[in-house]
């Protein structure tokens, strides 16, 4: 049962999250060691080092027994998930050789291991090859994930010993390192011990920290769900759940984009906006409950490839956004001079937008319903409701803002232009999402 529950979350987490949910890209610090004979480099020992932040992300997906640590079996699942991604891509490793007459054979990658050491996660493997050792022979190694799920940075190293007669001089630059064979004993250096701090991109760093903060909130909610019922704990749970919903919904996402675009093109009142957003919340809750409940029954049979399932569902949702925008655009063009079917057409477009904004629920609500089957169902259901209410509160504010803009624009031409621009933006967003959606790793 627990296996199927966690598979459900992993699958639907990949469907269509806000930008914040997809923002975290783990950086692996790379270290190289070499096994060499007198004449050839025979093996390269590669170590990827991940941070505690990445471990927290993995706990959300793979902590099947909910003990807040990654056990041996869970690490094995992570390792094979990772291997499924990197093996067809040559372990994300690229070689380039310079001034070598001999043909270089990279025979195979082997002995992959995933090791959890307190606050660090290490992934190690070996590359079996043959590189002749001659003075000034030069080659480079680059680690690059073209799909964008990982970033890499080489740990600073000046010199690497090969054997008693040769060493490598190293010139690392982020995910690329140049290595040149030199004759003699390895020079003394302290450079390898110096950690050069690269100034991270401010936006990426901020998004990563916000993502970790969001994951910590979910972990705290999970801890509250495991406690015995009392009023104080219950009230704390509801407040934190509502705050999580507000925080989650404040990041860029398709629901706010659809809702804001809709009310940029439709004049409405506060009460109508309230009921509109309330409908989104109800559908959001119901779809999350149905997805988890149905997933428990049939997921193991139907979704053998979890990443592919999320990939397909995300593609479908992006096309749904395009369809919604085209529907609204065609209605505006074809019926701008017609009054007979305006009410029916308005209701239809309203429900299309509601379904597009809420049909695929966020990972946090999915996770809470998974917890409902594991822990206290009433606690988890109440938490999911208040997370959704927090999200609806943000949607309500965005919808009011968009509607205010619509009402304050008095010039018909400007208002019409604004409406067309909103619809064009929706179409562009959907197409962008469809083109750039990639299969997930974890």
PLY file of the C-alpha trace (Angstrom):
ply
format ascii 1.0
element vertex 442
property float x
property float y
property float z
element edge 441
property int vertex1
property int vertex2
end_header
0.00 0.00 0.00
2.71 2.50 0.98
4.63 1.79 -2.22
1.59 2.67 -4.33
0.92 5.82 -2.27
4.40 7.17 -2.78
4.30 6.28 -6.48
1.11 8.31 -6.75
2.77 11.36 -5.26
5.90 11.05 -7.40
3.78 10.80 -10.52
1.43 13.68 -9.91
4.14 15.91 -8.45
5.53 16.07 -11.98
2.26 17.15 -13.56
2.02 20.91 -13.39
3.47 22.70 -10.37
4.11 26.38 -9.98
7.46 27.76 -11.04
8.68 27.55 -7.46
8.05 23.81 -7.30
10.16 23.21 -10.38
12.83 25.75 -9.52
15.12 23.62 -7.37
18.04 22.26 -9.39
20.53 20.31 -7.28
24.19 21.11 -7.81
26.64 18.23 -7.66
30.20 19.04 -6.61
32.45 16.75 -8.66
35.71 15.20 -7.52
37.99 13.02 -9.69
40.56 10.38 -8.77
42.57 8.24 -11.17
43.88 4.70 -11.35
46.92 4.52 -13.63
49.65 2.07 -14.61
53.04 3.17 -15.88
51.71 3.83 -19.37
47.93 4.34 -19.19
45.12 5.83 -17.18
42.86 2.83 -16.63
40.04 4.14 -14.49
38.55 7.41 -13.31
36.78 7.42 -9.96
34.01 10.02 -10.00
32.21 11.39 -6.93
29.16 13.63 -7.02
28.45 15.36 -3.72
24.95 16.68 -3.01
23.84 18.90 -0.13
21.43 18.45 2.77
18.89 20.53 0.87
18.69 17.90 -1.87
18.26 15.18 0.76
15.19 17.04 2.08
13.72 17.10 -1.41
14.32 13.36 -1.81
12.70 12.66 1.56
9.43 14.05 0.23
9.40 11.46 -2.57
11.19 8.42 -1.20
10.73 8.29 2.57
8.23 5.44 2.25
8.24 4.49 5.94
8.02 8.16 7.07
10.98 7.98 9.47
12.57 11.21 8.16
15.68 9.46 6.85
16.64 7.58 3.71
17.06 3.90 4.50
19.01 1.38 2.48
16.03 0.27 0.37
15.00 3.86 -0.28
18.54 4.78 -1.34
18.47 1.81 -3.71
15.26 3.11 -5.30
16.84 6.55 -5.72
19.99 5.05 -7.22
18.13 3.07 -9.85
15.89 6.03 -10.66
19.00 8.12 -11.18
20.67 5.40 -13.26
17.59 5.13 -15.48
18.17 8.77 -16.35
21.96 9.04 -16.64
22.94 5.66 -18.13
21.45 6.37 -21.59
23.21 9.77 -21.43
26.72 8.43 -20.71
26.42 9.48 -17.07
26.16 13.10 -18.29
29.91 12.94 -18.94
31.70 14.25 -22.06
35.36 13.72 -22.96
37.50 15.61 -25.42
41.10 14.68 -26.26
43.83 16.89 -27.73
47.09 16.02 -29.51
46.61 12.30 -29.14
47.44 9.95 -31.98
46.09 6.86 -30.24
42.39 6.00 -30.27
40.82 6.37 -26.82
38.40 3.68 -25.69
35.87 4.54 -23.02
34.84 0.99 -22.26
32.10 1.28 -19.66
30.73 2.89 -16.53
30.54 0.63 -13.50
30.19 0.25 -9.72
27.61 3.00 -9.22
26.86 3.62 -5.53
24.69 6.07 -3.59
25.98 6.79 -0.09
24.30 8.85 2.63
26.81 10.24 5.12
25.03 12.31 7.79
24.25 15.59 6.01
25.79 14.72 2.64
24.71 12.49 -0.20
27.38 10.99 -2.47
26.94 9.28 -5.81
30.08 7.47 -6.98
30.96 5.50 -10.09
33.95 4.39 -12.13
34.82 4.97 -15.77
36.90 2.24 -17.36
39.03 3.51 -20.26
42.56 3.73 -21.60
44.32 7.07 -21.92
48.04 6.90 -22.76
50.26 8.78 -20.34
52.64 11.01 -22.25
53.97 14.40 -21.29
51.69 17.28 -22.32
48.87 14.95 -23.37
45.74 16.99 -22.72
42.08 16.09 -22.35
38.97 17.65 -20.85
35.95 16.33 -18.97
32.62 18.09 -18.90
29.53 17.19 -16.88
26.40 18.61 -18.45
22.73 17.79 -18.11
21.13 19.15 -21.26
17.68 18.48 -19.81
18.48 20.89 -16.98
17.69 18.70 -13.96
21.23 18.85 -12.53
24.04 21.37 -12.49
27.68 20.49 -11.82
30.76 22.17 -10.41
34.23 20.66 -10.11
35.87 20.84 -6.71
39.08 22.91 -7.08
42.16 20.76 -7.66
45.61 21.90 -8.79
47.42 18.61 -9.28
46.36 14.95 -9.28
48.86 12.13 -8.87
48.87 9.39 -11.52
51.95 7.32 -10.62
55.50 7.81 -9.39
56.55 9.43 -12.69
53.54 11.48 -13.81
50.82 13.73 -12.46
47.96 15.73 -13.96
47.78 19.51 -13.78
44.13 20.47 -13.44
42.30 23.60 -14.52
38.66 23.39 -13.36
36.04 25.88 -14.50
32.55 25.18 -13.16
31.36 21.99 -14.93
34.45 21.70 -17.18
37.97 20.62 -16.23
41.12 20.55 -18.39
43.78 17.98 -17.48
47.34 17.79 -18.81
49.90 15.05 -18.10
53.17 16.30 -16.62
56.36 14.37 -15.88
57.77 14.39 -12.36
56.53 14.27 -8.81
53.29 15.96 -7.86
54.03 19.51 -6.62
52.95 20.47 -3.11
49.79 22.54 -3.10
47.11 23.72 -0.75
44.81 24.89 -3.51
42.69 21.75 -3.38
41.79 22.57 0.19
40.57 26.05 -0.66
36.88 26.25 -1.32
36.28 29.01 -3.84
32.80 30.32 -3.34
31.06 31.04 -6.56
28.56 33.87 -6.33
25.25 32.18 -7.13
22.67 33.75 -9.35
20.46 35.77 -7.01
17.16 34.62 -8.51
18.19 30.94 -8.60
19.51 31.13 -5.06
16.30 32.77 -3.83
14.10 30.21 -5.57
16.15 27.35 -4.15
15.83 28.74 -0.62
12.09 29.26 -1.04
11.71 25.70 -2.31
13.57 24.33 0.72
11.41 26.50 2.99
8.29 25.09 1.36
9.53 21.52 1.82
10.26 22.22 5.50
6.68 23.44 5.97
5.38 20.20 4.44
7.62 18.16 6.72
6.26 20.05 9.74
2.68 19.47 8.57
3.46 15.75 8.26
4.72 15.72 11.85
1.52 17.40 13.06
-0.59 14.83 11.21
1.03 12.03 13.20
0.07 13.52 16.58
-2.97 12.63 18.68
-5.95 14.92 18.28
-6.11 18.05 20.43
-7.51 21.49 19.76
-4.20 23.34 19.97
-2.43 21.06 17.49
-5.44 21.14 15.18
-5.56 24.95 15.12
-1.80 25.17 14.51
-2.21 22.69 11.65
-4.97 24.76 10.04
-3.03 28.04 10.34
0.16 26.54 8.90
-1.81 24.81 6.14
-3.49 28.07 5.15
-0.12 29.84 5.20
1.40 27.10 3.06
-1.41 27.52 0.54
-0.81 31.28 0.37
2.95 30.78 0.04
2.59 28.08 -2.60
0.09 30.06 -4.68
2.17 33.25 -4.55
4.74 31.80 -6.97
4.14 31.98 -10.74
1.73 29.32 -11.93
-0.89 28.40 -14.50
-3.93 28.86 -12.19
-3.19 32.54 -11.51
-2.36 33.12 -15.15
-5.65 31.60 -16.35
-7.75 33.33 -13.68
-6.12 36.74 -14.19
-6.38 36.50 -17.97
-10.05 35.52 -17.71
-10.96 38.52 -15.55
-8.93 40.86 -17.73
-11.41 39.98 -20.46
-14.63 39.76 -18.38
-16.25 42.44 -16.24
-17.42 40.95 -12.94
-18.37 41.71 -9.32
-16.66 40.74 -6.06
-19.32 38.11 -5.33
-19.00 36.49 -8.76
-15.22 36.43 -8.42
-15.59 34.86 -4.96
-17.85 32.07 -6.24
-15.60 31.58 -9.27
-12.54 31.05 -7.05
-14.58 28.88 -4.66
-15.47 26.58 -7.55
-11.78 26.30 -8.39
-11.08 25.27 -4.79
-13.83 22.64 -4.75
-12.71 21.09 -8.04
-9.10 21.26 -6.83
-9.91 19.30 -3.65
-12.10 16.77 -5.44
-9.59 16.12 -8.22
-6.79 15.58 -5.68
-8.90 13.13 -3.70
-9.97 11.21 -6.81
-6.46 11.09 -8.25
-5.01 9.63 -5.06
-7.92 7.26 -4.41
-8.04 5.94 -7.96
-4.25 5.85 -8.08
-4.15 3.55 -5.06
-6.32 1.05 -6.91
-4.99 1.14 -10.47
-1.68 3.02 -10.44
0.51 -0.04 -10.10
-1.05 -1.57 -13.22
-1.35 1.49 -15.42
1.67 3.64 -14.56
4.80 1.54 -14.90
6.81 4.54 -15.94
6.12 7.28 -13.38
8.16 10.00 -15.05
6.57 9.30 -18.43
3.09 9.50 -16.87
3.83 12.92 -15.39
5.37 14.01 -18.67
2.25 13.02 -20.63
-0.13 14.65 -18.15
1.84 17.89 -18.22
1.73 17.90 -22.02
-2.03 17.36 -21.85
-2.52 20.24 -19.40
-0.46 22.63 -21.51
-2.62 21.79 -24.53
-5.71 22.35 -22.37
-4.48 25.87 -21.61
-4.03 26.54 -25.33
-7.51 25.16 -26.01
-9.04 27.39 -23.33
-7.38 30.49 -24.77
-8.37 29.60 -28.36
-11.93 28.91 -27.20
-12.18 32.31 -25.52
-10.52 34.02 -28.48
-12.85 32.41 -31.02
-15.86 33.26 -28.86
-14.74 36.86 -28.71
-14.21 37.09 -32.47
-17.24 35.12 -33.63
-19.78 36.37 -31.11
-18.73 39.96 -30.52
-21.82 41.16 -32.41
-24.17 38.47 -31.14
-26.28 38.63 -27.98
-28.45 35.52 -28.32
-25.96 33.02 -26.94
-23.82 35.26 -24.77
-25.05 33.85 -21.44
-24.52 30.21 -22.41
-21.16 31.03 -24.00
-20.04 32.94 -20.89
-20.95 30.02 -18.60
-19.16 27.57 -20.87
-15.96 29.59 -20.99
-16.14 30.11 -17.22
-16.22 26.38 -16.52
-13.51 25.69 -19.07
-11.23 28.13 -17.21
-12.20 26.66 -13.82
-11.36 23.15 -14.99
-8.11 24.28 -16.56
-7.05 26.06 -13.37
-8.01 23.32 -10.91
-8.31 19.95 -12.60
-4.66 19.04 -11.99
-3.99 19.67 -8.27
-0.72 20.79 -6.74
1.74 18.27 -5.24
1.17 19.55 -1.69
-2.55 18.70 -1.70
-1.79 15.36 -3.37
0.70 14.59 -0.59
-1.83 15.51 2.12
-4.36 13.04 0.73
-1.62 10.40 0.62
-0.98 11.16 4.31
-4.72 10.81 4.90
-4.49 7.12 4.04
-1.43 6.71 6.26
-2.17 8.91 9.29
-5.23 10.79 10.59
-7.76 11.16 7.76
-9.68 14.02 9.41
-6.44 15.93 10.13
-5.16 15.46 6.59
-8.48 16.35 4.95
-8.77 19.52 7.05
-5.19 20.45 6.21
-5.85 19.92 2.48
-8.97 22.10 2.67
-7.08 24.95 4.34
-4.16 24.67 1.91
-6.70 25.05 -0.89
-8.35 27.99 0.89
-4.97 29.70 1.14
-4.43 29.17 -2.57
-7.94 30.44 -3.34
-7.25 33.57 -1.27
-4.29 34.41 -3.52
-6.30 33.62 -6.66
-9.08 35.90 -5.36
-6.62 38.78 -4.96
-5.18 38.25 -8.45
-8.67 38.02 -9.96
-9.78 41.25 -8.23
-6.64 43.01 -9.46
-7.21 41.85 -13.03
-10.87 42.84 -12.88
-9.97 46.29 -11.51
-7.66 46.81 -14.46
-10.49 45.80 -16.80
-12.93 48.23 -15.15
-10.51 51.15 -14.96
-9.69 51.03 -18.65
-12.40 53.28 -20.07
-11.26 53.40 -23.69
-12.92 50.60 -25.63
-10.01 50.18 -28.01
-7.48 49.87 -25.17
-9.75 47.46 -23.29
-10.19 45.34 -26.41
-6.44 45.36 -27.03
-5.83 44.34 -23.41
-8.27 41.46 -23.73
-6.60 40.18 -26.92
-3.15 40.49 -25.35
-4.30 38.45 -22.33
-5.59 35.69 -24.60
-2.44 35.73 -26.73
-0.37 35.48 -23.54
-2.39 32.42 -22.48
-1.78 30.75 -25.84
1.94 31.57 -25.71
2.21 30.27 -22.15
0.54 26.98 -23.06
2.76 26.48 -26.10
5.86 27.35 -24.10
4.90 24.82 -21.44
4.20 22.15 -24.07
7.50 22.68 -25.90
9.64 22.90 -22.76
8.09 20.12 -20.70
10.65 17.43 -19.98
10.52 14.03 -18.34
11.43 14.23 -14.66
14.23 12.34 -12.96
12.96 11.92 -9.42
0 1
1 2
2 3
3 4
4 5
5 6
6 7
7 8
8 9
9 10
10 11
11 12
12 13
13 14
14 15
15 16
16 17
17 18
18 19
19 20
20 21
21 22
22 23
23 24
24 25
25 26
26 27
27 28
28 29
29 30
30 31
31 32
32 33
33 34
34 35
35 36
36 37
37 38
38 39
39 40
40 41
41 42
42 43
43 44
44 45
45 46
46 47
47 48
48 49
49 50
50 51
51 52
52 53
53 54
54 55
55 56
56 57
57 58
58 59
59 60
60 61
61 62
62 63
63 64
64 65
65 66
66 67
67 68
68 69
69 70
70 71
71 72
72 73
73 74
74 75
75 76
76 77
77 78
78 79
79 80
80 81
81 82
82 83
83 84
84 85
85 86
86 87
87 88
88 89
89 90
90 91
91 92
92 93
93 94
94 95
95 96
96 97
97 98
98 99
99 100
100 101
101 102
102 103
103 104
104 105
105 106
106 107
107 108
108 109
109 110
110 111
111 112
112 113
113 114
114 115
115 116
116 117
117 118
118 119
119 120
120 121
121 122
122 123
123 124
124 125
125 126
126 127
127 128
128 129
129 130
130 131
131 132
132 133
133 134
134 135
135 136
136 137
137 138
138 139
139 140
140 141
141 142
142 143
143 144
144 145
145 146
146 147
147 148
148 149
149 150
150 151
151 152
152 153
153 154
154 155
155 156
156 157
157 158
158 159
159 160
160 161
161 162
162 163
163 164
164 165
165 166
166 167
167 168
168 169
169 170
170 171
171 172
172 173
173 174
174 175
175 176
176 177
177 178
178 179
179 180
180 181
181 182
182 183
183 184
184 185
185 186
186 187
187 188
188 189
189 190
190 191
191 192
192 193
193 194
194 195
195 196
196 197
197 198
198 199
199 200
200 201
201 202
202 203
203 204
204 205
205 206
206 207
207 208
208 209
209 210
210 211
211 212
212 213
213 214
214 215
215 216
216 217
217 218
218 219
219 220
220 221
221 222
222 223
223 224
224 225
225 226
226 227
227 228
228 229
229 230
230 231
231 232
232 233
233 234
234 235
235 236
236 237
237 238
238 239
239 240
240 241
241 242
242 243
243 244
244 245
245 246
246 247
247 248
248 249
249 250
250 251
251 252
252 253
253 254
254 255
255 256
256 257
257 258
258 259
259 260
260 261
261 262
262 263
263 264
264 265
265 266
266 267
267 268
268 269
269 270
270 271
271 272
272 273
273 274
274 275
275 276
276 277
277 278
278 279
279 280
280 281
281 282
282 283
283 284
284 285
285 286
286 287
287 288
288 289
289 290
290 291
291 292
292 293
293 294
294 295
295 296
296 297
297 298
298 299
299 300
300 301
301 302
302 303
303 304
304 305
305 306
306 307
307 308
308 309
309 310
310 311
311 312
312 313
313 314
314 315
315 316
316 317
317 318
318 319
319 320
320 321
321 322
322 323
323 324
324 325
325 326
326 327
327 328
328 329
329 330
330 331
331 332
332 333
333 334
334 335
335 336
336 337
337 338
338 339
339 340
340 341
341 342
342 343
343 344
344 345
345 346
346 347
347 348
348 349
349 350
350 351
351 352
352 353
353 354
354 355
355 356
356 357
357 358
358 359
359 360
360 361
361 362
362 363
363 364
364 365
365 366
366 367
367 368
368 369
369 370
370 371
371 372
372 373
373 374
374 375
375 376
376 377
377 378
378 379
379 380
380 381
381 382
382 383
383 384
384 385
385 386
386 387
387 388
388 389
389 390
390 391
391 392
392 393
393 394
394 395
395 396
396 397
397 398
398 399
399 400
400 401
401 402
402 403
403 404
404 405
405 406
406 407
407 408
408 409
409 410
410 411
411 412
412 413
413 414
414 415
415 416
416 417
417 418
418 419
419 420
420 421
421 422
422 423
423 424
424 425
425 426
426 427
427 428
428 429
429 430
430 431
431 432
432 433
433 434
434 435
435 436
436 437
437 438
438 439
439 440
440 441
